[in-house]
């Protein structure tokens, strides 16, 4: 019945989740659905310098991990390359051109990986 006519607001609780019916702050749908982003299952490694004043960065996208897993992977990659890095919108950025090193490391970890973008 909930799927056909979900309540999304209550004067008593405020905003409600349309899937589980719980208050937005206590929703259990959000935490389970947003842990891993969907994609085609292939990790892509590419080099990019657009919008960075000519500085080159290596971008790693499509890693099927949650935010905490990405942070651990970022830490390992930064240590391996001896460079800085960040996570922006689920994409790992490592400063410098480290495509070959990161490609081999990702392959060792068992993920299907491709070099992308020329």
Buried (B, 14 or more C-beta within 10 A) or exposed (E): EEEEEEEEEEEEBEEBBBBBBBBEEEBEEBEEEEEBBEEEEEBBBBBBEEEEEEEBBBBBBBBBBBEEEBEEBBEEBBEBBEBEBEBEEBBBBBBBBBBEBBBEBBEEEEBEBEEBEE
